[in-house]
Amino acid sequence: MFSHMQHDVSEAQSESQHMILVGDFDARLDNSPDHFPEGHAAMLSRIPELGTTRLGQYKDRANTAGRCLRDIALETSLILTTGRGKGDNGQPTFFGYNPPFYPSRTEHLLMSTALFFCCKQISVLHELDSADHRPLLCRFSCQRSLPHIYLRLPGQIVRRGKGKHMVWRSEHKAAFVTHMLENETVLQYFRDSVRNQEHQSCYQLFLDLITHAADATGMTARQMSRRMQLGLPMAPWYDATCCDYKRRPTFC
């Protein structure tokens, strides 16, 4: 898996000089410094802390995934930010559901040197504790220092997904509740999951109860296009012919 990931990273770097790799890699690191191969003297001179031990408390040895992730960073000139400051002191992100808890750090960020200089803060969102993992928050400030970053739409992040979204309508609330209570099959599965302490199943089944009831009682609406959410005008070349082509079914 890590070999494939390194190949994908190398391919992506041939398309763009900016790279950020984020995820739960099940990778555990140690305090060892990163031993960069020859040819990285310029990066080490700009960020000398890369040659020192990592901040934070870790287990005695890194696991296989941790060593593989560190090798990818060394071979692709990405900075593995865990324990490299800017608020990241190697804080744990994995806690588990049931005591006794043995917190560890499995989520990591890797990024190009230019992005690392624009990175202002990395933190763990401990207040979001409904799951066994805690998310990482990374803040950047790159208004003028990265000319190749597209910044024309600073508010272009849209958190809602594609398709439908739910819209609460008070006049339909009785029907909505009734539909949830009469959905006996999903309710029974939900009760069984609660009894068996299957947290992920509980969440998904509860979500199914809500979405099914919303669909059945007219509490859903089509998602607005990204262009409309951002308040952008229609492209001048997008005419009736384009609309016609868009409505036609596509076959592969």
GROMACS elastic network, one bead per residue, 0.5 to 0.9 nm:
[ bonds ]
;  ai    aj funct       b0    kb
    1     4     6  0.52363   500
    1     5     6  0.62285   500
    1     6     6  0.87303   500
    2     6     6  0.60770   500
    2     7     6  0.85547   500
    2    65     6  0.79959   500
    2    68     6  0.64841   500
    2    69     6  0.72305   500
    2    72     6  0.78602   500
    3     6     6  0.51612   500
    3     7     6  0.63162   500
    3     8     6  0.87151   500
    3    68     6  0.84673   500
    3    72     6  0.84604   500
    4     7     6  0.51020   500
    4     8     6  0.62263   500
    4     9     6  0.86552   500
    5     8     6  0.50166   500
    5     9     6  0.61123   500
    5    10     6  0.85964   500
    5    72     6  0.83070   500
    6     9     6  0.50493   500
    6    10     6  0.61880   500
    6    11     6  0.86365   500
    6    69     6  0.89357   500
    6    72     6  0.58432   500
    6    73     6  0.88134   500
    6    75     6  0.84296   500
    6    76     6  0.77439   500
    7    10     6  0.51728   500
    7    11     6  0.62692   500
    7    12     6  0.86816   500
    8    11     6  0.51016   500
    8    12     6  0.61421   500
    8    13     6  0.85974   500
    9    12     6  0.50628   500
    9    13     6  0.61237   500
    9    14     6  0.87601   500
    9    19     6  0.81972   500
    9    21     6  0.84937   500
    9    72     6  0.86362   500
    9    76     6  0.75308   500
   10    13     6  0.50967   500
   10    14     6  0.65249   500
   10    76     6  0.67288   500
   11    14     6  0.52725   500
   11    15     6  0.69844   500
   12    15     6  0.52496   500
   12    16     6  0.63830   500
   12    17     6  0.85473   500
   12    19     6  0.77701   500
   13    16     6  0.51088   500
   13    17     6  0.57587   500
   13    18     6  0.72903   500
   13    19     6  0.69731   500
   13    76     6  0.84677   500
   14    17     6  0.74014   500
   15    18     6  0.89969   500
   16    19     6  0.72303   500
   16   148     6  0.88372   500
   17   112     6  0.75562   500
   17   114     6  0.86222   500
   17   148     6  0.85162   500
   18   111     6  0.76295   500
   18   112     6  0.57530   500
   18   113     6  0.82858   500
   18   114     6  0.71848   500
   18   115     6  0.68538   500
   18   148     6  0.83937   500
   18   149     6  0.82011   500
   19    78     6  0.79432   500
   19   110     6  0.79655   500
   19   111     6  0.53680   500
   19   112     6  0.52913   500
   19   113     6  0.89122   500
   19   115     6  0.76618   500
   20    78     6  0.83708   500
   20   109     6  0.70750   500
   20   110     6  0.56187   500
   20   112     6  0.66138   500
   20   115     6  0.78669   500
   21    78     6  0.89694   500
   21   108     6  0.81933   500
   21   109     6  0.57354   500
   21   111     6  0.61830   500
   22    25     6  0.86268   500
   22   107     6  0.75394   500
   22   108     6  0.60049   500
   22   110     6  0.65139   500
   22   111     6  0.85942   500
   23    26     6  0.89058   500
   23   106     6  0.84526   500
   23   107     6  0.55630   500
   23   108     6  0.59872   500
   23   109     6  0.69796   500
   24    27     6  0.76358   500
   24   106     6  0.56264   500
   24   108     6  0.66126   500
   25    28     6  0.85797   500
   25    65     6  0.70952   500
   25    66     6  0.81085   500
   25    69     6  0.80386   500
   25   106     6  0.60280   500
   25   107     6  0.61625   500
   25   108     6  0.72123   500
   26    63     6  0.89345   500
   26    65     6  0.65780   500
   26    66     6  0.77014   500
   26   105     6  0.81556   500
   26   107     6  0.70615   500
   27    62     6  0.77928   500
   27    63     6  0.65821   500
   27    64     6  0.74220   500
   27    67     6  0.78138   500
   27    68     6  0.83240   500
   27    69     6  0.71093   500
   27   105     6  0.75594   500
   27   106     6  0.51046   500
   27   107     6  0.74345   500
   27   108     6  0.80591   500
   28    58     6  0.79920   500
   28    59     6  0.80369   500
   28    61     6  0.82313   500
   28    62     6  0.52580   500
   28    63     6  0.55464   500
   28    64     6  0.81255   500
   28    65     6  0.69105   500
   28    67     6  0.81346   500
   28   104     6  0.75134   500
   28   105     6  0.62218   500
   28   106     6  0.58824   500
   28   107     6  0.88768   500
   29    32     6  0.81805   500
   29    58     6  0.67966   500
   29    59     6  0.76857   500
   29    61     6  0.71094   500
   29    63     6  0.69140   500
   29    65     6  0.86394   500
   29    66     6  0.51203   500
   29    67     6  0.72329   500
   29    69     6  0.89755   500
   29    70     6  0.82261   500
   29    82     6  0.85445   500
   29   105     6  0.79572   500
   29   106     6  0.86079   500
   30    33     6  0.86875   500
   30    53     6  0.86514   500
   30    54     6  0.74471   500
   30    56     6  0.89067   500
   30    57     6  0.80280   500
   30    58     6  0.52722   500
   30    59     6  0.62296   500
   30    60     6  0.65173   500
   30    61     6  0.56126   500
   30    62     6  0.51120   500
   30    63     6  0.87537   500
   30    66     6  0.83387   500
   31    52     6  0.87241   500
   31    53     6  0.50861   500
   31    55     6  0.70537   500
   31    56     6  0.75643   500
   31    57     6  0.76570   500
   31    58     6  0.66567   500
   31    59     6  0.85961   500
   31    60     6  0.83427   500
   31    61     6  0.85018   500
   31    62     6  0.87341   500
   31    83     6  0.83999   500
   32    35     6  0.86794   500
   32    52     6  0.76632   500
   32    53     6  0.51742   500
   32    54     6  0.65267   500
   33    49     6  0.87231   500
   33    50     6  0.66150   500
   33    51     6  0.53297   500
   33    54     6  0.64037   500
   34    50     6  0.61576   500
   34    51     6  0.58555   500
   34    52     6  0.75048   500
   34    53     6  0.79292   500
   34    54     6  0.87922   500
   34    70     6  0.75681   500
   34    71     6  0.89635   500
   34    73     6  0.89476   500
   34    74     6  0.74105   500
   35    50     6  0.85278   500
   35    51     6  0.69602   500
   35    74     6  0.74965   500
   36    39     6  0.83286   500
   36    40     6  0.65559   500
   36    41     6  0.86173   500
   36    44     6  0.84504   500
   36    50     6  0.87619   500
   36    51     6  0.81734   500
   36    73     6  0.89355   500
   36    74     6  0.55362   500
   36    75     6  0.79826   500
   36    77     6  0.84454   500
   37    40     6  0.65982   500
   37    41     6  0.88852   500
   37    74     6  0.71983   500
   37    75     6  0.78387   500
   38    41     6  0.70451   500
   39    42     6  0.77919   500
   39    43     6  0.89339   500
   40    43     6  0.54267   500
   40    44     6  0.63200   500
   40    45     6  0.86787   500
   40    77     6  0.76788   500
   41    44     6  0.51243   500
   41    45     6  0.60565   500
   41    46     6  0.86826   500
   42    45     6  0.51537   500
   42    46     6  0.63754   500
   42    47     6  0.87027   500
   43    46     6  0.51768   500
   43    47     6  0.60808   500
   43    48     6  0.80387   500
   43    50     6  0.88813   500
   43    77     6  0.84683   500
   43   113     6  0.75085   500
   44    47     6  0.50052   500
   44    48     6  0.50246   500
   44    49     6  0.78079   500
   44    50     6  0.65332   500
   44    51     6  0.71228   500
   45    48     6  0.54637   500
   47    50     6  0.60621   500
   47    51     6  0.83654   500
   47   113     6  0.88809   500
   48    51     6  0.58727   500
   48    52     6  0.75409   500
   49    52     6  0.51988   500
   49    53     6  0.79052   500
   49    54     6  0.85125   500
   49    84     6  0.72515   500
   50    53     6  0.77495   500
   50    54     6  0.81780   500
   50    79     6  0.82333   500
   50    84     6  0.73775   500
   53    83     6  0.84715   500
   53    84     6  0.89122   500
   54    57     6  0.87260   500
   54    82     6  0.75048   500
   54    84     6  0.62073   500
   54    85     6  0.87805   500
   54    89     6  0.79444   500
   54    90     6  0.77877   500
   55    82     6  0.80278   500
   55    84     6  0.64298   500
   55    85     6  0.73042   500
   55    88     6  0.80252   500
   55    89     6  0.50899   500
   55    90     6  0.61544   500
   56    82     6  0.88907   500
   56    83     6  0.60618   500
   56    88     6  0.86508   500
   56    89     6  0.50658   500
   56    91     6  0.69186   500
   57    89     6  0.85056   500
   57    90     6  0.69540   500
   57    91     6  0.81869   500
   58    61     6  0.78899   500
   58    62     6  0.83420   500
   58    90     6  0.78620   500
   58   104     6  0.78836   500
   58   105     6  0.83962   500
   59    62     6  0.70851   500
   59   104     6  0.87087   500
   62    65     6  0.79421   500
   62    66     6  0.55297   500
   62    67     6  0.63057   500
   63    66     6  0.51786   500
   63    67     6  0.63767   500
   63    68     6  0.87266   500
   64    67     6  0.51875   500
   64    68     6  0.61769   500
   64    69     6  0.85940   500
   65    68     6  0.50487   500
   65    69     6  0.60525   500
   65    70     6  0.85294   500
   66    69     6  0.51378   500
   66    70     6  0.61448   500
   66    71     6  0.85788   500
   66   106     6  0.87588   500
   67    70     6  0.50966   500
   67    71     6  0.61265   500
   67    72     6  0.87144   500
   68    71     6  0.50119   500
   68    72     6  0.63023   500
   68    73     6  0.87783   500
   69    72     6  0.51533   500
   69    73     6  0.64539   500
   69    74     6  0.88056   500
   69    80     6  0.83714   500
   70    73     6  0.51165   500
   70    74     6  0.62921   500
   70    75     6  0.87027   500
   70    80     6  0.70909   500
   71    74     6  0.50536   500
   71    75     6  0.60551   500
   71    76     6  0.84749   500
   72    75     6  0.52090   500
   72    76     6  0.59581   500
   72    77     6  0.81785   500
   72    78     6  0.77630   500
   73    76     6  0.54095   500
   73    77     6  0.56781   500
   73    79     6  0.60250   500
   73    80     6  0.62078   500
   73   110     6  0.70925   500
   73   111     6  0.86456   500
   74    77     6  0.54230   500
   74    78     6  0.66595   500
   74    79     6  0.79311   500
   74    80     6  0.88034   500
   75    78     6  0.79165   500
   76   112     6  0.89883   500
   77   111     6  0.86893   500
   77   112     6  0.70136   500
   77   113     6  0.78527   500
   78   110     6  0.58325   500
   78   111     6  0.51822   500
   78   113     6  0.67437   500
   79    82     6  0.89121   500
   79    84     6  0.89115   500
   79   109     6  0.81786   500
   79   110     6  0.52724   500
   79   111     6  0.53393   500
   79   112     6  0.61901   500
   79   113     6  0.66134   500
   79   116     6  0.73544   500
   80    83     6  0.84742   500
   80    84     6  0.78128   500
   80   108     6  0.73382   500
   80   109     6  0.60337   500
   80   111     6  0.68958   500
   81    84     6  0.51426   500
   81    85     6  0.75923   500
   81    86     6  0.87531   500
   81    88     6  0.72520   500
   81    90     6  0.89542   500
   81   108     6  0.72377   500
   81   109     6  0.57892   500
   81   110     6  0.60292   500
   81   111     6  0.76837   500
   81   116     6  0.81523   500
   81   122     6  0.86945   500
   82    85     6  0.78137   500
   82    88     6  0.59872   500
   82    89     6  0.68847   500
   82    90     6  0.54386   500
   82    91     6  0.84237   500
   82   105     6  0.87889   500
   82   107     6  0.88585   500
   82   108     6  0.62991   500
   82   109     6  0.70021   500
   82   110     6  0.84897   500
   83    86     6  0.88333   500
   83    87     6  0.85187   500
   83    88     6  0.53276   500
   83    91     6  0.80571   500
   84    87     6  0.82487   500
   84    88     6  0.61847   500
   84    89     6  0.67618   500
   84    90     6  0.80519   500
   85    89     6  0.59158   500
   85    90     6  0.87095   500
   85   121     6  0.85138   500
   85   122     6  0.82150   500
   86    89     6  0.81446   500
   86   119     6  0.75980   500
   86   120     6  0.61951   500
   86   122     6  0.59779   500
   86   123     6  0.85330   500
   87    90     6  0.89553   500
   87   120     6  0.84735   500
   87   121     6  0.55808   500
   87   122     6  0.51703   500
   87   123     6  0.59399   500
   88    91     6  0.67595   500
   88   121     6  0.76765   500
   88   122     6  0.53922   500
   88   123     6  0.61336   500
   88   124     6  0.83111   500
   89   123     6  0.88952   500
   90    93     6  0.89854   500
   90   105     6  0.69455   500
   91   104     6  0.78720   500
   91   105     6  0.66030   500
   91   123     6  0.83101   500
   91   124     6  0.72046   500
   92    95     6  0.75294   500
   92   103     6  0.56471   500
   92   106     6  0.75863   500
   92   107     6  0.85172   500
   92   124     6  0.80512   500
   92   134     6  0.82955   500
   93   103     6  0.70685   500
   93   104     6  0.61776   500
   93   106     6  0.63958   500
   93   107     6  0.64206   500
   93   124     6  0.69061   500
   93   125     6  0.87461   500
   93   126     6  0.83653   500
   93   132     6  0.84537   500
   93   133     6  0.55340   500
   93   135     6  0.69868   500
   93   136     6  0.78117   500
   94   102     6  0.82294   500
   94   103     6  0.54331   500
   94   104     6  0.52778   500
   94   105     6  0.59470   500
   94   106     6  0.64471   500
   94   107     6  0.79974   500
   94   132     6  0.60298   500
   94   134     6  0.64089   500
   95    98     6  0.86506   500
   95   101     6  0.59286   500
   95   102     6  0.63008   500
   95   104     6  0.68367   500
   95   105     6  0.89528   500
   95   131     6  0.87737   500
   95   132     6  0.54295   500
   95   133     6  0.61691   500
   95   134     6  0.79961   500
   96    99     6  0.77442   500
   96   100     6  0.87787   500
   96   101     6  0.63294   500
   96   102     6  0.76218   500
   96   103     6  0.75158   500
   96   131     6  0.79056   500
   96   133     6  0.70657   500
   97   101     6  0.78792   500
   97   131     6  0.73695   500
   97   132     6  0.53980   500
   97   199     6  0.88268   500
   98   101     6  0.67485   500
   99   102     6  0.83092   500
  105   108     6  0.77992   500
  106   133     6  0.87596   500
  107   133     6  0.85895   500
  107   134     6  0.86359   500
  107   135     6  0.79587   500
  107   136     6  0.75194   500
  108   136     6  0.81754   500
  109   136     6  0.86870   500
  109   138     6  0.88727   500
  110   116     6  0.88322   500
  111   114     6  0.82201   500
  111   115     6  0.62126   500
  111   116     6  0.62698   500
  112   115     6  0.54141   500
  112   116     6  0.62559   500
  112   117     6  0.89159   500
  113   116     6  0.50164   500
  113   117     6  0.64221   500
  113   118     6  0.88342   500
  114   117     6  0.53329   500
  114   118     6  0.65738   500
  114   119     6  0.88374   500
  114   145     6  0.86299   500
  114   146     6  0.75357   500
  115   119     6  0.60721   500
  115   140     6  0.78456   500
  115   142     6  0.81881   500
  115   146     6  0.83333   500
  116   120     6  0.83004   500
  116   140     6  0.86420   500
  117   120     6  0.78067   500
  117   140     6  0.88724   500
  118   139     6  0.85591   500
  118   140     6  0.54491   500
  118   141     6  0.53430   500
  118   142     6  0.56191   500
  118   145     6  0.78092   500
  118   146     6  0.84913   500
  119   122     6  0.77686   500
  119   138     6  0.71572   500
  119   139     6  0.59329   500
  119   141     6  0.65047   500
  119   142     6  0.83168   500
  120   138     6  0.76832   500
  120   139     6  0.56089   500
  120   140     6  0.54743   500
  120   141     6  0.66867   500
  121   137     6  0.79364   500
  121   138     6  0.57946   500
  121   139     6  0.52525   500
  121   140     6  0.73265   500
  122   136     6  0.69977   500
  122   137     6  0.56570   500
  122   139     6  0.65413   500
  123   135     6  0.86347   500
  123   136     6  0.57831   500
  123   137     6  0.52483   500
  123   138     6  0.66214   500
  123   139     6  0.88343   500
  124   127     6  0.88267   500
  124   134     6  0.64574   500
  124   135     6  0.59672   500
  124   137     6  0.61370   500
  124   138     6  0.89457   500
  125   128     6  0.58801   500
  125   129     6  0.82408   500
  125   134     6  0.59712   500
  125   135     6  0.56474   500
  125   136     6  0.61930   500
  125   137     6  0.68132   500
  126   129     6  0.60712   500
  126   134     6  0.60102   500
  126   135     6  0.78142   500
  127   130     6  0.86915   500
  127   134     6  0.83323   500
  128   131     6  0.76743   500
  128   133     6  0.88029   500
  128   134     6  0.64368   500
  128   135     6  0.75162   500
  129   132     6  0.71109   500
  129   133     6  0.74567   500
  129   134     6  0.64848   500
  130   133     6  0.84052   500
  130   134     6  0.86812   500
  131   134     6  0.72000   500
  131   199     6  0.84614   500
  131   200     6  0.87015   500
  141   144     6  0.87815   500
  141   145     6  0.86406   500
  142   145     6  0.55124   500
  142   146     6  0.60074   500
  142   147     6  0.88803   500
  142   149     6  0.80893   500
  142   151     6  0.87412   500
  143   146     6  0.71390   500
  143   147     6  0.85422   500
  143   149     6  0.87515   500
  143   151     6  0.73624   500
  144   147     6  0.64576   500
  146   149     6  0.56688   500
  146   150     6  0.89182   500
  147   150     6  0.78881   500
  148   151     6  0.89776   500
  150   153     6  0.78176   500
  150   154     6  0.88246   500
  151   154     6  0.56341   500
  152   155     6  0.89602   500
  152   156     6  0.88931   500
  153   156     6  0.53308   500
  153   157     6  0.88443   500
  153   230     6  0.83111   500
  154   157     6  0.79854   500
  155   158     6  0.80707   500
  155   230     6  0.75049   500
  156   226     6  0.84424   500
  156   229     6  0.87735   500
  156   230     6  0.66431   500
  158   161     6  0.78093   500
  158   226     6  0.76113   500
  158   229     6  0.79895   500
  158   230     6  0.86840   500
  160   165     6  0.79659   500
  160   223     6  0.84387   500
  161   164     6  0.81634   500
  161   165     6  0.81108   500
  161   223     6  0.80306   500
  162   165     6  0.82451   500
  162   222     6  0.87309   500
  162   223     6  0.62482   500
  162   224     6  0.85491   500
  162   225     6  0.85251   500
  163   221     6  0.86700   500
  163   222     6  0.60544   500
  163   223     6  0.53065   500
  163   224     6  0.85627   500
  164   220     6  0.62251   500
  164   221     6  0.54796   500
  164   224     6  0.87744   500
  165   219     6  0.85492   500
  165   220     6  0.55541   500
  165   221     6  0.56130   500
  165   222     6  0.63337   500
  165   223     6  0.59418   500
  166   211     6  0.77801   500
  166   214     6  0.67563   500
  166   215     6  0.84257   500
  166   219     6  0.56888   500
  166   221     6  0.62825   500
  166   222     6  0.87461   500
  167   214     6  0.81999   500
  167   218     6  0.85413   500
  167   219     6  0.50578   500
  167   220     6  0.53842   500
  167   221     6  0.65646   500
  168   172     6  0.82578   500
  168   173     6  0.81015   500
  168   214     6  0.84673   500
  168   219     6  0.58572   500
  168   220     6  0.81061   500
  169   172     6  0.56135   500
  169   173     6  0.67071   500
  169   218     6  0.83776   500
  169   219     6  0.63458   500
  170   173     6  0.52032   500
  170   174     6  0.83777   500
  171   174     6  0.75956   500
  171   175     6  0.87106   500
  172   175     6  0.54546   500
  172   176     6  0.61087   500
  172   177     6  0.88239   500
  172   217     6  0.65435   500
  172   218     6  0.77959   500
  172   219     6  0.77594   500
  173   177     6  0.61925   500
  173   178     6  0.85178   500
  173   217     6  0.84784   500
  174   177     6  0.53229   500
  174   178     6  0.61339   500
  174   179     6  0.86031   500
  175   178     6  0.50224   500
  175   179     6  0.60523   500
  175   180     6  0.86578   500
  175   213     6  0.82814   500
  175   216     6  0.87502   500
  175   217     6  0.64285   500
  176   179     6  0.52939   500
  176   180     6  0.64635   500
  176   181     6  0.88841   500
  176   210     6  0.84780   500
  176   213     6  0.54542   500
  176   214     6  0.65702   500
  176   216     6  0.78169   500
  176   217     6  0.59218   500
  176   218     6  0.89720   500
  176   219     6  0.84271   500
  177   180     6  0.51701   500
  177   181     6  0.62901   500
  177   182     6  0.86570   500
  177   213     6  0.76353   500
  178   181     6  0.51755   500
  178   182     6  0.60920   500
  178   183     6  0.85941   500
  178   213     6  0.84974   500
  179   182     6  0.51490   500
  179   183     6  0.61235   500
  179   209     6  0.86039   500
  179   212     6  0.82497   500
  179   213     6  0.55376   500
  179   214     6  0.88653   500
  179   216     6  0.76931   500
  179   217     6  0.81246   500
  180   183     6  0.53404   500
  180   184     6  0.81848   500
  180   186     6  0.89370   500
  180   187     6  0.80194   500
  180   209     6  0.58703   500
  180   210     6  0.70769   500
  180   212     6  0.79488   500
  180   213     6  0.58311   500
  181   184     6  0.68625   500
  181   187     6  0.75966   500
  181   209     6  0.89157   500
  182   185     6  0.86108   500
  182   187     6  0.83810   500
  183   186     6  0.58962   500
  183   187     6  0.61770   500
  183   188     6  0.87458   500
  183   209     6  0.74475   500
  183   212     6  0.88354   500
  183   213     6  0.86139   500
  184   188     6  0.59772   500
  184   189     6  0.85780   500
  185   188     6  0.53129   500
  185   189     6  0.64180   500
  185   190     6  0.86637   500
  186   189     6  0.50754   500
  186   190     6  0.60528   500
  186   191     6  0.86655   500
  186   205     6  0.66139   500
  186   206     6  0.83448   500
  186   208     6  0.77460   500
  186   209     6  0.68368   500
  187   191     6  0.61977   500
  187   192     6  0.86213   500
  187   205     6  0.78877   500
  187   206     6  0.82406   500
  187   209     6  0.75914   500
  188   191     6  0.50980   500
  188   192     6  0.61948   500
  188   193     6  0.86022   500
  189   192     6  0.51103   500
  189   193     6  0.62048   500
  189   194     6  0.87220   500
  189   201     6  0.87385   500
  189   202     6  0.84598   500
  189   205     6  0.73550   500
  190   193     6  0.51299   500
  190   194     6  0.62935   500
  190   195     6  0.86689   500
  190   201     6  0.75421   500
  190   202     6  0.57007   500
  190   203     6  0.86280   500
  190   204     6  0.88091   500
  190   205     6  0.56978   500
  190   206     6  0.67847   500
  191   194     6  0.50965   500
  191   195     6  0.61616   500
  191   196     6  0.86205   500
  191   202     6  0.81118   500
  192   195     6  0.50515   500
  192   196     6  0.61417   500
  192   197     6  0.84689   500
  192   198     6  0.85800   500
  192   202     6  0.86906   500
  193   196     6  0.50666   500
  193   197     6  0.58868   500
  193   198     6  0.50585   500
  193   199     6  0.72890   500
  193   200     6  0.87177   500
  193   201     6  0.61642   500
  193   202     6  0.55104   500
  193   205     6  0.86312   500
  194   198     6  0.63001   500
  194   199     6  0.73400   500
  194   201     6  0.84954   500
  194   202     6  0.61804   500
  195   198     6  0.78738   500
  196   199     6  0.86758   500
  197   200     6  0.89570   500
  197   201     6  0.88593   500
  197   202     6  0.80578   500
  198   201     6  0.55333   500
  198   202     6  0.61643   500
  198   203     6  0.88108   500
  199   202     6  0.50955   500
  199   203     6  0.63080   500
  199   204     6  0.87893   500
  200   203     6  0.52044   500
  200   204     6  0.63069   500
  200   205     6  0.86439   500
  201   204     6  0.51387   500
  201   205     6  0.59713   500
  201   206     6  0.83663   500
  202   205     6  0.53090   500
  202   206     6  0.60017   500
  202   207     6  0.84621   500
  203   206     6  0.52598   500
  203   207     6  0.61542   500
  203   208     6  0.86581   500
  204   207     6  0.50421   500
  204   208     6  0.61655   500
  204   209     6  0.87665   500
  205   209     6  0.62731   500
  205   210     6  0.87742   500
  206   209     6  0.51381   500
  206   210     6  0.65383   500
  206   211     6  0.88316   500
  207   210     6  0.52337   500
  207   211     6  0.61874   500
  207   212     6  0.85145   500
  208   211     6  0.51775   500
  208   212     6  0.58443   500
  208   213     6  0.83264   500
  209   212     6  0.54546   500
  209   213     6  0.61954   500
  209   214     6  0.86153   500
  210   213     6  0.52844   500
  210   214     6  0.61138   500
  210   215     6  0.86744   500
  211   215     6  0.61165   500
  211   216     6  0.85824   500
  211   219     6  0.89499   500
  211   220     6  0.85723   500
  212   215     6  0.51813   500
  212   216     6  0.61958   500
  212   217     6  0.86964   500
  213   216     6  0.51192   500
  213   217     6  0.61231   500
  213   218     6  0.85881   500
  213   219     6  0.81085   500
  214   217     6  0.53319   500
  214   218     6  0.60857   500
  214   220     6  0.59993   500
  215   218     6  0.56606   500
  215   219     6  0.61433   500
  215   220     6  0.59357   500
  216   219     6  0.77322   500
  216   220     6  0.89247   500
  217   220     6  0.82634   500
  218   221     6  0.80493   500
  221   224     6  0.87963   500
  223   226     6  0.87491   500
  224   227     6  0.81209   500
  224   228     6  0.62746   500
  224   229     6  0.64177   500
  225   228     6  0.53129   500
  225   229     6  0.63566   500
  225   230     6  0.87529   500
  226   229     6  0.50320   500
  226   230     6  0.62005   500
  226   231     6  0.85536   500
  226   232     6  0.87541   500
  227   230     6  0.52877   500
  227   231     6  0.61875   500
  227   232     6  0.53208   500
  227   233     6  0.74009   500
  227   234     6  0.77455   500
  228   232     6  0.61192   500
  228   233     6  0.79104   500
  228   234     6  0.88713   500
  229   232     6  0.78661   500
  232   235     6  0.87107   500
  233   236     6  0.84733   500
  234   237     6  0.84420   500
  234   238     6  0.69722   500
  235   238     6  0.54171   500
  235   239     6  0.86424   500
  236   239     6  0.75651   500
  237   242     6  0.86048   500
  238   241     6  0.78440   500
  238   242     6  0.58062   500
  238   243     6  0.75530   500
  239   242     6  0.54160   500
  239   243     6  0.65550   500
  239   244     6  0.88923   500
  240   243     6  0.50133   500
  240   244     6  0.61901   500
  240   245     6  0.87275   500
  241   244     6  0.51078   500
  241   245     6  0.63556   500
  241   246     6  0.86733   500
  242   245     6  0.51797   500
  242   246     6  0.61544   500
  242   247     6  0.87828   500
  243   246     6  0.50645   500
  243   247     6  0.63744   500
  243   248     6  0.89554   500
  244   247     6  0.53304   500
  244   248     6  0.66579   500
  245   248     6  0.53609   500
  245   249     6  0.85578   500
  246   249     6  0.79408   500
  246   250     6  0.89555   500
